[in-house]
Every structure is written in C-alpha cells, then in structure tokens.
Amino acid sequence: MIKAIFFDLSGVLFEGNHPIEHAAKTINRLEHGGLILRFITNTSRKTRQQILSELHAMDFQIQEDQLFTAPEAAKSWCIQRNLSPYCLVHSNIKSEFEEIETPPFNAVVIGDAEHDMSYENLDKAFEVLSTGAPLIAIGNNRYFKDEDRLHLDTGPFVKALEFASEQQAIVTGKPSTAFFEQVIASTGCKRHEILMIGDDVISDIEGARKAGLKACLVKTGKYQPGDELKISPPADVASDVTAAINHMLPAI
C-alpha cells in the first residue's frame, strides 16, 4: 500500500511558468487523502524560497518542510566534510554557498550555472580539481525542458570535468541513493510504501528504483518517446501526473 509520494517538480507539476493541467488539484486531493507528500528537485537555478514562491503562485500549497533540493544536499555534504569548495553555480544561488566558498579551495561544486558556465570558470574548476580535490555535482541530468524546448543541464559539464580530472563526480542530488534516503527518512515509511513520479527516466525513475521505491514516468516535461525502454524492466508510464496517480493508486 502506498503511503507516501515523491514528486519531481519541473516537467511534472509545471512546465516553464505554467502548471500542468489538473496538477494542483491532484496534489490538493492527495493532501486531503492523508498521503505523505514530498517534492524533490535537482533545480539549481533557484533558491528554496524562490521555488516555494513560484509553486505557491501556481496554487501548489507546498510547505517548506516538504521540499528537498539538490543544492542544499551539496552544501550539507561539504559542511559535513569541512570542505571549502569553488562553486560553479547559478548566480541566483551563489549566496547560498557564501559561508563555505572560502579559498584556498579543496573541492568543486558544480550546478546549472547557465551563463556563468564559461570556459574561464570551467578552467578554474579544473585548476582546483587538478590538485586532487573532489568534484561534487548538484545533479547529473543531461537536459531539461523550459517552455517549448530542451536545454543543456549540468550533466554534460560534469562529464567534461570528470574526463579532464580523471575522477568520478559525487552526485548529491537525484539519482543519488543517499539523496533519496534523506527524503525517505523524513516520511517514516518503508521503501515499498513510497511512489516516485518524475519525467526523467534516469534521475527520477531509475534512481528511485535503486533506492527501493516504486516509480512512474510521466510523458510531460523532458520526456521523449521511448524513454521508458531505457531502463530494465521498462518504466511504468502515464500521460501526466494525474494519470500517474490514477494508474498507480486507483483507489485514491
């Protein structure tokens, strides 16, 4: 029996600045049905408060303690290990890392830096990594969808730095099992009692499965035809988040 549901945000609840049809009503219905809801995102262009404000503006009445973000997981990972990282992150979240981004740097944190993902900044990150410092990736997604087209996400740049520094990045967001376990612990539920709904077959669906959760892929957001076949066994798939709930939890 499903007692908790984890939702990805962009591409599942909304696309760009527009909520996906019926998504807000579905979330409210689940809240009133007594299910435990968590919202987990690799988004690294916005602070927690920016994310919450935008969700509230779209009528998603999500509480702060229900939201888990990959940038916060990366910051916590560094603090726990007393690291001072060079942070190649978006200007919107740069202030979130100010307290730990103090030279000399002994790590690199990389996220979706958008316009700041320049050769100069990537080369600075490589300079730090060349000393043997670890590479911490907020996420490892290949691409994301914003409005009407796909855009490069953090993953391709993570791969470039991995190749140059001859090391494997430590991913602190999805599909990291440790990230999922942090969210699982907040629910008090057993793994088989939790469902993950996402639009990324690797980060959301395969990541959730590896953490022991049930999962359903939606055909909104970044979904591309055939994505469900990229993992084995193929992912359960639904047209959107409302259809996913009706398919996976027919009694709700």
Backbone bond lengths (Angstrom), bond angles and torsions (degrees), N, CA, C in turn:
res aa  C-N    CA-C-N  psi(-1)  N-CA   C-N-CA  omega(-1)  CA-C   N-CA-C  phi
1 M - - - 1.460 - - 1.532 109.90 -
2 I 1.317 116.73 129.83 1.456 121.60 179.70 1.528 110.04 -77.82
3 K 1.342 115.34 125.54 1.460 120.99 178.81 1.530 112.82 -113.71
4 A 1.334 116.09 -18.06 1.470 120.35 -178.38 1.522 109.67 -141.19
5 I 1.316 116.12 147.66 1.462 121.45 177.92 1.522 109.02 -129.71
6 F 1.332 115.61 131.76 1.457 122.49 174.40 1.529 108.11 -103.37
7 F 1.314 116.35 133.76 1.462 121.61 179.11 1.523 110.70 -119.62
8 D 1.324 116.27 132.77 1.456 119.90 161.56 1.530 106.33 -71.37
9 L 1.315 117.33 163.78 1.465 120.15 -176.63 1.531 112.54 -101.34
10 S 1.328 116.70 -80.26 1.460 120.63 -176.62 1.524 110.68 -61.49
11 G 1.323 115.81 127.31 1.453 120.90 -179.23 1.512 113.73 91.97
12 V 1.326 116.63 -13.06 1.467 121.55 179.73 1.525 110.58 -114.44
13 L 1.330 116.18 -50.78 1.465 120.43 177.54 1.527 111.69 -96.07
14 F 1.315 116.38 -28.30 1.469 120.21 -179.38 1.519 109.95 -152.48
15 E 1.328 115.47 162.00 1.460 122.60 172.27 1.519 107.41 -129.22
16 G 1.324 117.17 121.67 1.457 120.05 -174.26 1.514 109.53 63.46
17 N 1.317 116.66 -123.15 1.469 121.07 178.75 1.522 112.48 -105.80
18 H 1.333 116.49 16.92 1.456 120.04 -174.35 1.530 111.15 -120.73
19 P 1.337 117.50 127.68 1.467 119.53 177.25 1.520 110.61 -66.63
20 I 1.311 116.62 145.06 1.459 120.84 174.38 1.526 108.34 -71.56
21 E 1.306 116.24 139.84 1.464 122.15 -173.40 1.532 111.79 -51.57
22 H 1.306 115.87 129.42 1.471 125.68 176.87 1.536 114.05 72.28
23 A 1.341 117.89 -2.68 1.469 119.79 -175.27 1.524 111.97 -62.49
24 A 1.340 117.98 -45.78 1.469 120.52 -178.54 1.523 110.99 -63.12
25 K 1.331 117.30 -41.91 1.464 120.49 178.26 1.524 110.93 -63.13
26 T 1.319 116.45 -38.29 1.465 120.83 179.10 1.521 111.04 -64.23
27 I 1.325 117.03 -43.81 1.467 120.87 178.89 1.525 110.14 -62.72
28 N 1.319 117.45 -44.74 1.469 120.57 179.21 1.525 111.33 -62.73
29 R 1.329 116.60 -38.14 1.467 120.70 178.49 1.527 110.96 -63.18
30 L 1.321 116.15 -41.58 1.463 120.44 179.73 1.525 111.40 -67.48
31 E 1.331 116.32 -39.43 1.469 120.68 177.22 1.523 109.94 -58.51
32 H 1.321 116.54 -47.31 1.465 120.88 -178.74 1.528 111.70 -70.02
33 G 1.335 116.49 -20.46 1.456 120.70 178.75 1.513 113.81 -81.84
34 G 1.338 116.76 -1.39 1.458 120.35 175.41 1.513 115.45 87.36
35 L 1.323 117.97 6.85 1.460 120.28 178.03 1.527 110.46 -77.91
36 I 1.320 115.86 150.19 1.461 121.76 175.66 1.524 107.53 -85.91
37 L 1.318 117.06 124.45 1.460 121.33 -177.89 1.525 111.06 -115.34
38 R 1.324 115.52 137.42 1.453 122.27 175.32 1.524 108.53 -132.95
39 F 1.315 115.33 148.05 1.457 121.60 -176.65 1.521 107.46 -125.38
40 I 1.321 116.39 116.55 1.463 120.06 -171.74 1.529 109.82 -124.85
41 T 1.320 115.52 131.69 1.463 119.52 -172.18 1.520 112.73 -140.86
42 N 1.321 114.82 144.38 1.463 121.74 171.54 1.525 111.61 -91.94
43 T 1.313 117.66 1.10 1.464 121.25 -179.00 1.527 110.80 -52.18
44 S 1.320 116.18 125.71 1.467 118.99 -178.72 1.525 112.20 -128.25
45 R 1.332 115.92 24.04 1.466 120.41 173.30 1.523 111.85 -102.47
46 K 1.344 117.02 -6.46 1.460 120.34 -173.96 1.518 110.30 -136.72
47 T 1.335 115.76 148.82 1.458 120.82 174.61 1.524 109.26 -76.20
48 R 1.315 115.18 166.96 1.469 120.99 176.33 1.529 110.69 -54.45
49 Q 1.331 116.99 -45.77 1.458 120.34 -177.56 1.528 111.96 -66.69
50 Q 1.320 117.26 -36.22 1.463 120.15 176.18 1.524 110.71 -64.34
51 I 1.319 116.27 -42.55 1.468 120.72 178.89 1.520 110.56 -62.07
52 L 1.322 116.43 -47.72 1.465 120.41 -179.42 1.523 111.40 -62.34
53 S 1.327 116.98 -43.15 1.466 120.63 -179.74 1.522 111.27 -61.01
54 E 1.322 116.29 -42.57 1.462 119.86 179.98 1.525 111.46 -68.05
55 L 1.328 116.99 -38.73 1.467 120.43 176.97 1.524 110.98 -63.36
56 H 1.324 116.20 -44.58 1.466 120.09 179.68 1.529 110.95 -63.01
57 A 1.329 116.96 -36.93 1.465 120.57 179.03 1.524 112.01 -65.69
58 M 1.338 116.31 -22.47 1.464 121.00 177.77 1.528 111.91 -98.29
59 D 1.350 115.91 13.43 1.474 122.83 176.59 1.520 114.57 74.90
60 F 1.329 117.53 18.85 1.464 120.64 170.91 1.526 107.52 -90.70
61 Q 1.316 117.25 107.74 1.464 121.31 -175.79 1.532 110.45 -87.40
62 I 1.310 114.36 69.07 1.459 122.05 -176.33 1.521 109.69 -93.68
63 Q 1.328 116.08 134.65 1.461 121.51 179.82 1.527 110.13 -87.16
64 E 1.315 115.24 153.82 1.468 120.06 -175.78 1.521 112.46 -58.51
65 D 1.346 117.31 -38.75 1.460 119.23 -177.33 1.531 113.13 -75.83
66 Q 1.330 117.46 -3.08 1.463 121.14 176.10 1.526 112.08 -91.05
67 L 1.320 116.86 -10.66 1.463 121.71 -173.43 1.525 111.46 -101.49
68 F 1.326 116.26 129.48 1.461 122.88 177.95 1.527 108.17 -124.60
69 T 1.333 116.10 124.22 1.463 120.05 -176.36 1.527 111.81 -117.63
70 A 1.323 115.07 145.40 1.460 120.86 -179.90 1.531 113.36 -65.75
71 P 1.353 120.29 -37.62 1.466 118.52 176.81 1.527 112.98 -58.96
72 E 1.326 117.08 -39.17 1.469 119.84 178.15 1.521 110.77 -66.07
73 A 1.326 116.80 -36.20 1.463 120.25 177.73 1.524 110.81 -65.00
74 A 1.339 116.81 -39.67 1.466 120.70 178.29 1.523 111.18 -65.11
75 K 1.315 116.17 -43.05 1.464 120.54 179.12 1.528 110.50 -62.73
76 S 1.319 117.25 -44.99 1.468 120.98 179.62 1.520 110.99 -62.24
77 W 1.336 116.55 -39.51 1.462 121.17 -180.00 1.524 109.84 -60.51
78 C 1.321 116.79 -42.55 1.470 121.31 179.84 1.528 111.67 -68.59
79 I 1.330 116.95 -42.99 1.465 120.87 -179.57 1.522 110.60 -61.85
80 Q 1.323 116.79 -42.71 1.464 121.11 -179.23 1.522 112.12 -61.53
81 R 1.327 116.99 -25.72 1.463 121.46 -177.03 1.525 112.22 -109.36
82 N 1.335 115.91 10.63 1.464 122.27 177.05 1.530 111.94 55.35
83 L 1.331 115.99 43.14 1.457 121.09 -179.90 1.525 111.21 -95.09
84 S 1.330 114.84 149.19 1.467 121.88 175.14 1.525 107.32 -117.18
85 P 1.329 117.89 90.88 1.461 120.02 -171.91 1.523 114.76 -87.16
86 Y 1.327 114.43 147.78 1.458 120.20 162.67 1.518 105.41 -78.11
87 C 1.325 118.10 125.27 1.462 121.74 -171.75 1.525 111.38 -108.56
88 L 1.313 115.32 107.13 1.458 121.80 175.65 1.528 106.90 -94.21
89 V 1.326 114.77 80.44 1.464 121.72 -173.51 1.529 109.98 -131.86
90 H 1.314 115.55 169.55 1.465 121.53 -179.04 1.527 110.81 -65.17
91 S 1.324 115.98 145.73 1.470 120.42 -179.50 1.528 112.16 -59.11
92 N 1.328 117.65 -27.31 1.467 120.85 179.53 1.520 113.13 -64.15
93 I 1.344 116.45 -29.84 1.473 119.25 -176.80 1.524 112.47 -112.21
94 K 1.321 117.23 4.49 1.468 121.01 -177.74 1.532 111.29 -55.74
95 S 1.326 116.35 -39.96 1.470 120.09 -178.08 1.524 112.40 -64.68
96 E 1.338 117.62 -23.87 1.465 121.52 179.68 1.529 111.25 -66.12
97 F 1.338 116.69 -21.84 1.463 121.27 -175.99 1.532 112.98 -107.82
98 E 1.336 116.87 2.45 1.466 120.52 -174.05 1.522 112.99 -55.53
99 E 1.323 116.49 -40.79 1.466 119.65 -174.76 1.524 113.38 -67.57
100 I 1.329 117.64 -21.33 1.468 119.12 -179.17 1.527 112.78 -111.29
101 E 1.342 118.37 -11.01 1.463 120.78 -178.79 1.523 110.07 -88.25
102 T 1.326 115.15 75.04 1.464 121.22 -177.42 1.527 109.75 -125.20
103 P 1.338 117.93 123.51 1.464 120.00 178.59 1.525 111.41 -68.39
104 P 1.329 117.85 155.56 1.467 126.50 1.31 1.530 111.61 -73.34
105 F 1.323 116.28 139.41 1.455 121.34 -176.56 1.528 111.26 -80.51
106 N 1.327 115.43 139.25 1.464 119.74 177.13 1.524 111.79 -127.99
107 A 1.333 116.61 21.57 1.463 123.06 176.49 1.524 107.81 -166.44
108 V 1.322 115.56 166.99 1.466 121.83 173.76 1.521 108.55 -129.23
109 V 1.332 116.00 130.68 1.467 122.00 171.24 1.522 107.32 -109.52
110 I 1.329 116.18 128.40 1.462 120.15 179.40 1.526 110.42 -124.71
111 G 1.332 114.97 135.25 1.457 122.05 175.58 1.519 109.00 -135.44
112 D 1.313 116.46 -163.94 1.460 121.14 177.50 1.527 108.31 -80.43
113 A 1.333 115.90 92.64 1.465 121.04 -174.91 1.525 113.05 -85.75
114 E 1.310 117.81 -4.87 1.467 123.87 179.29 1.527 109.99 52.04
115 H 1.329 119.26 -117.33 1.465 122.01 -173.77 1.530 112.72 -67.56
116 D 1.320 117.68 -18.34 1.466 120.47 179.20 1.527 112.36 -86.30
117 M 1.340 117.75 1.12 1.459 120.91 177.71 1.531 108.76 -83.06
118 S 1.334 114.92 61.62 1.464 121.73 -175.84 1.527 110.72 -92.51
119 Y 1.341 115.93 166.11 1.461 119.90 174.92 1.524 110.13 -58.34
120 E 1.326 115.77 -43.29 1.467 120.45 -178.71 1.528 111.21 -57.68
121 N 1.323 117.28 -45.68 1.464 120.26 -177.82 1.524 112.16 -73.74
122 L 1.329 117.14 -36.64 1.466 119.93 175.58 1.525 110.35 -64.61
123 D 1.333 116.32 -38.28 1.463 120.38 179.28 1.526 110.84 -67.88
124 K 1.337 117.38 -35.99 1.462 121.19 175.25 1.525 110.15 -63.73
125 A 1.327 116.35 -42.08 1.464 119.95 177.27 1.525 110.32 -61.46
126 F 1.336 116.33 -42.70 1.459 120.17 178.78 1.522 111.43 -62.29
127 E 1.330 116.77 -38.49 1.472 120.58 178.26 1.526 110.85 -57.56
128 V 1.332 116.45 -43.25 1.470 120.46 178.50 1.524 110.05 -67.41
129 L 1.330 116.78 -44.38 1.466 120.83 -178.13 1.521 112.14 -64.47
130 S 1.332 117.21 -30.05 1.464 120.87 -177.50 1.522 112.55 -66.96
131 T 1.328 117.46 -11.47 1.469 121.25 175.71 1.528 111.54 -87.25
132 G 1.334 116.54 -0.99 1.461 120.76 -177.42 1.513 113.41 98.80
133 A 1.332 117.08 6.03 1.468 121.39 -179.88 1.526 110.42 -68.32
134 P 1.339 117.77 148.27 1.465 120.91 179.53 1.523 112.39 -75.97
135 L 1.327 114.88 152.28 1.465 122.92 176.49 1.525 108.58 -104.69
136 I 1.336 116.68 117.85 1.465 121.95 -179.16 1.520 108.25 -109.01
137 A 1.326 116.22 116.80 1.464 121.60 -179.06 1.522 109.75 -99.87
138 I 1.329 116.17 125.33 1.462 120.63 176.92 1.523 109.67 -61.98
139 G 1.311 116.44 -37.25 1.460 122.62 174.83 1.506 108.51 -152.96
140 N 1.337 115.94 174.93 1.459 119.38 -179.37 1.529 110.42 -136.36
141 N 1.335 115.45 27.23 1.461 120.37 -177.70 1.524 111.12 -69.70
142 R 1.331 116.38 143.09 1.462 120.79 179.58 1.528 111.55 -72.12
143 Y 1.326 115.66 -44.78 1.461 119.92 -175.89 1.519 109.45 -156.76
144 F 1.337 115.60 167.12 1.457 121.21 175.14 1.524 107.99 -138.87
145 K 1.320 116.09 163.78 1.457 120.28 178.23 1.512 109.54 -108.85
146 D 1.328 115.76 130.52 1.462 121.93 175.78 1.515 107.48 -130.89
147 E 1.322 116.18 121.50 1.462 121.35 -174.07 1.530 110.03 58.99
148 D 1.340 118.49 -111.77 1.461 118.52 -169.09 1.523 115.12 -110.98
149 R 1.339 119.09 9.63 1.461 118.09 178.91 1.520 111.83 -150.93
150 L 1.333 114.79 166.44 1.454 121.57 179.23 1.526 110.30 -84.78
151 H 1.343 115.54 148.80 1.463 122.43 178.13 1.524 109.09 -131.98
152 L 1.318 117.09 150.09 1.462 121.29 174.89 1.521 110.14 -59.93
153 D 1.333 115.76 135.33 1.456 121.04 175.05 1.528 108.63 -104.32
154 T 1.310 116.85 -160.93 1.465 121.75 -174.08 1.523 113.28 -70.54
155 G 1.329 117.24 -33.65 1.462 122.04 -170.92 1.515 116.29 -50.43
156 P 1.333 120.14 -48.54 1.463 120.00 -179.03 1.527 113.53 -59.47
157 F 1.322 116.96 -33.96 1.466 120.77 179.97 1.531 110.98 -78.23
158 V 1.328 115.96 -31.91 1.466 120.29 173.17 1.525 109.08 -61.56
159 K 1.329 116.64 -45.43 1.465 120.94 -179.51 1.524 111.22 -61.35
160 A 1.328 117.21 -38.50 1.464 120.53 178.91 1.528 111.09 -62.49
161 L 1.332 116.64 -44.67 1.467 120.36 -179.99 1.523 111.35 -71.51
162 E 1.322 117.52 -34.00 1.470 120.08 174.59 1.526 109.89 -60.77
163 F 1.313 116.31 -46.50 1.463 121.58 -178.77 1.523 110.95 -62.60
164 A 1.333 116.12 -45.76 1.463 120.34 -177.16 1.522 112.35 -67.36
165 S 1.326 117.02 -38.55 1.470 120.92 -175.02 1.525 113.13 -96.30
166 E 1.328 116.72 -0.67 1.473 122.20 177.96 1.527 112.02 54.86
167 Q 1.326 115.05 48.57 1.456 120.23 176.29 1.516 109.42 -147.53
168 Q 1.322 115.31 164.66 1.462 120.71 177.13 1.518 108.85 -101.90
169 A 1.316 116.01 133.29 1.465 120.66 -179.46 1.522 111.36 -68.61
170 I 1.315 114.96 150.25 1.462 122.64 171.76 1.527 106.09 -93.40
171 V 1.320 117.30 112.68 1.465 121.59 -177.85 1.521 108.65 -92.01
172 T 1.330 116.58 120.52 1.470 120.08 -176.78 1.520 113.09 -97.13
173 G 1.338 117.88 -16.53 1.458 121.10 175.25 1.517 110.39 -96.74
174 K 1.334 116.78 -163.31 1.460 120.07 174.76 1.526 109.90 -61.90
175 P 1.324 120.74 141.84 1.464 128.87 8.71 1.524 115.13 -93.11
176 S 1.326 117.85 21.28 1.464 121.24 -178.03 1.530 111.68 -56.00
177 T 1.325 116.22 126.97 1.467 120.39 177.42 1.519 110.70 -61.57
178 A 1.334 116.92 -35.01 1.469 120.28 179.85 1.528 110.95 -62.18
179 F 1.331 117.08 -37.52 1.464 121.08 178.33 1.526 110.23 -66.22
180 F 1.322 116.36 -46.10 1.463 119.76 177.04 1.528 110.86 -60.96
181 E 1.328 117.05 -40.07 1.468 120.15 -178.34 1.523 111.84 -64.23
182 Q 1.324 116.81 -34.44 1.467 120.49 176.44 1.529 110.22 -61.04
183 V 1.324 116.10 -42.99 1.464 120.46 -179.65 1.525 110.25 -71.64
184 I 1.321 117.08 -41.32 1.469 121.44 177.71 1.523 110.31 -56.23
185 A 1.333 116.29 -44.82 1.469 120.98 -177.68 1.520 112.00 -60.47
186 S 1.331 117.00 -28.70 1.471 120.19 -178.36 1.524 112.91 -74.63
187 T 1.325 117.14 -12.93 1.466 120.52 -174.70 1.521 113.89 -96.06
188 G 1.342 116.97 -27.20 1.461 120.08 -173.70 1.516 112.74 74.66
189 C 1.331 117.08 9.88 1.467 121.72 -178.41 1.527 110.84 -98.21
190 K 1.320 115.15 158.70 1.456 120.85 172.30 1.526 108.47 -80.96
191 R 1.319 115.58 156.41 1.464 120.18 -173.68 1.528 112.95 -58.33
192 H 1.335 116.48 -41.09 1.466 119.39 -177.26 1.530 112.33 -72.27
193 E 1.326 116.80 -5.81 1.464 121.34 178.17 1.534 112.27 -96.11
194 I 1.340 116.20 7.85 1.468 120.83 -174.22 1.525 110.85 -119.82
195 L 1.318 116.06 136.89 1.461 123.71 177.35 1.524 109.43 -116.04
196 M 1.323 116.32 133.95 1.467 122.72 174.55 1.521 109.28 -107.59
197 I 1.327 117.24 133.09 1.465 122.09 176.21 1.524 108.82 -120.35
198 G 1.329 116.79 124.11 1.456 120.23 -177.57 1.516 112.58 -152.46
199 D 1.341 115.71 171.54 1.465 121.04 179.17 1.522 112.46 -110.12
200 D 1.333 117.28 -0.18 1.464 122.54 179.51 1.523 108.22 -110.78
201 V 1.324 116.47 112.47 1.462 120.13 -172.55 1.529 112.56 -66.07
202 I 1.325 117.74 -26.43 1.466 120.45 -179.97 1.526 111.04 -88.83
203 S 1.325 117.32 -60.19 1.467 120.59 -175.36 1.523 112.58 -65.57
204 D 1.331 116.84 -43.15 1.462 120.43 -175.73 1.525 112.58 -86.94
205 I 1.316 116.72 -53.42 1.462 120.75 -169.48 1.531 111.93 -82.80
206 E 1.318 117.08 -55.22 1.465 118.98 178.68 1.523 110.63 -64.56
207 G 1.346 117.17 -39.22 1.463 120.21 177.67 1.509 112.08 -60.07
208 A 1.332 116.79 -43.65 1.464 121.06 179.06 1.520 111.23 -65.12
209 R 1.320 116.65 -42.49 1.469 120.25 179.07 1.527 111.28 -60.30
210 K 1.328 116.14 -43.70 1.466 119.57 -179.65 1.521 111.56 -64.07
211 A 1.338 116.17 -25.67 1.467 120.80 176.98 1.528 111.72 -85.78
212 G 1.336 116.99 0.02 1.455 120.95 176.68 1.513 115.21 91.71
213 L 1.333 117.40 15.13 1.460 121.45 -177.39 1.528 111.48 -99.89
214 K 1.319 116.15 159.79 1.456 121.46 167.41 1.529 107.32 -78.42
215 A 1.335 116.91 158.22 1.463 118.67 -176.77 1.518 111.07 -153.83
216 C 1.335 115.04 151.43 1.465 121.75 177.16 1.522 109.41 -139.56
217 L 1.317 115.97 129.68 1.462 123.53 179.16 1.525 109.61 -90.71
218 V 1.336 116.48 135.55 1.466 120.27 177.15 1.526 110.53 -105.76
219 K 1.336 115.19 151.32 1.459 121.54 -177.15 1.527 112.08 -92.03
220 T 1.318 116.46 31.63 1.456 122.01 175.13 1.527 108.24 -113.53
221 G 1.334 116.63 178.45 1.461 119.64 176.88 1.513 112.52 64.20
222 K 1.337 116.38 -130.46 1.455 121.70 -174.83 1.526 113.47 -82.09
223 Y 1.336 117.39 -3.45 1.466 120.24 -177.52 1.524 111.54 -50.39
224 Q 1.334 115.55 136.03 1.455 122.74 173.87 1.531 108.91 -122.48
225 P 1.327 118.67 142.73 1.465 120.55 -179.39 1.526 112.04 -51.53
226 G 1.320 115.62 130.22 1.456 121.00 -179.60 1.514 114.34 94.17
227 D 1.333 118.43 -6.02 1.469 120.71 -179.93 1.525 111.77 -55.72
228 E 1.332 116.81 -36.79 1.467 120.19 -176.54 1.523 112.43 -62.86
229 L 1.340 116.95 -19.65 1.462 121.39 -178.74 1.527 112.66 -89.47
230 K 1.325 117.39 -2.20 1.466 120.89 -177.78 1.518 112.97 -77.99
231 I 1.334 117.21 -10.34 1.460 121.19 177.33 1.522 108.64 -125.64
232 S 1.320 116.10 161.12 1.460 121.02 -178.52 1.523 110.74 -127.92
233 P 1.355 116.57 128.32 1.464 126.58 -3.38 1.527 110.72 -68.84
234 P 1.334 117.54 161.82 1.467 120.36 -179.51 1.521 111.91 -54.98
235 A 1.322 115.44 148.84 1.465 120.83 -177.20 1.522 111.48 -71.46
236 D 1.344 115.72 145.42 1.458 119.70 164.81 1.519 107.07 -63.02
237 V 1.317 117.57 141.48 1.457 120.15 -174.52 1.522 110.40 -137.22
238 A 1.338 115.64 145.54 1.462 122.16 178.82 1.520 108.60 -141.18
239 S 1.317 116.56 159.30 1.466 120.56 -174.73 1.520 112.77 -66.44
240 D 1.338 117.70 -35.79 1.462 121.86 178.60 1.520 109.15 -159.77
241 V 1.323 116.88 -176.66 1.463 120.28 -173.39 1.527 111.78 -64.03
242 T 1.318 117.58 -38.07 1.466 120.07 179.32 1.524 110.64 -65.56
243 A 1.330 116.69 -43.04 1.462 120.73 177.34 1.524 111.15 -64.77
244 A 1.329 116.69 -35.23 1.466 120.37 178.31 1.522 111.01 -62.77
245 I 1.326 116.56 -43.06 1.465 120.79 178.11 1.524 110.10 -64.14
246 N 1.315 117.09 -45.66 1.463 120.50 -179.28 1.524 111.90 -63.86
247 H 1.340 116.33 -32.40 1.462 121.50 -179.88 1.526 111.85 -76.98
248 M 1.322 116.45 -45.45 1.466 120.89 -173.71 1.524 112.89 -87.31
249 L 1.339 117.00 -26.75 1.462 121.74 179.93 1.534 108.92 -130.56
250 P 1.293 118.74 68.34 1.467 121.03 -172.92 1.518 114.60 -61.79
251 A 1.331 117.65 -20.73 1.472 119.59 -176.73 1.521 112.81 -86.13
252 I 1.348 117.33 -8.82 1.468 120.11 -176.19 1.525 110.53 -81.08
